[in-house]
């Protein structure tokens, strides 16, 4: 089965299920990590992710968006050499590109890798740069999802900024989880945080906010597909406004790439 350019082959290793009964080793590892760190703080979970051998080789994926600085700062405190993957869709706001450079320098991040779609892929699928006007899912797949999945091939897992409060599908989000069909671990240090926790952390650590937040952009993606949000609107209503879509599609759930939130 193909989905957005990827072959999704169901297997016991990737789903975490074993048809003979017991959980596979990857799911058992994730369960053990969740048990070990269940009552720990986000900072402790971040440190565990970067130092516990059971977690494997991890990268932090960041959009350098509205709340990204929290996860980046937390990681930098533990290990400034952590691989940080930043997907430049080549359609981002200039403010986002400047913010990315500012945070990398301010936090002394030593290993930021900028990911882009290949020139050949762009030429073949979006030569005139208007794919987003015809098919936003295809554009996100071309410019973000596929380049990121390729970049993650060398890692056992990745660290995200997903939080339980962001949607009903995340209400039971754990610190550690198995990413279906990729055989990777996902780590969510901020899973239990509230919007107030995010705000307080930024204030206490004097972290700079993305410049577009003050201009009415509480959620920030590519420039053509992001608009300002009016008072009283959902924070993500400015993303792909007018479409039945509010996420880019970089996460796997039940074997499908789904739109389940920014990595922050």
Secondary structure, 3 states (H helix, E strand, C coil): CEECCEECCCCHHHHCCCCCCCCCHHHHHHHHHHHHHCCCCHHHHHHHHHHCHHHCCEEEECCCCCCHHHHHHHHHHHCCCCCEEEECCCCECHHHHHHHHHHHHHCCCCCEEEECCCHHHHHHHCCCCCHHHHCHHHHHHHHHHHHHHHHHHHCCEEECCCCHHHCHHHCCCCCEEEECCCCEEEECCCCCCCHHHHHHHHHHCCCCCCCCHHHCCCCCCEHHHECCCCCCCCCCCCECCCCCCCCCCCEEECCEEECCCCCC
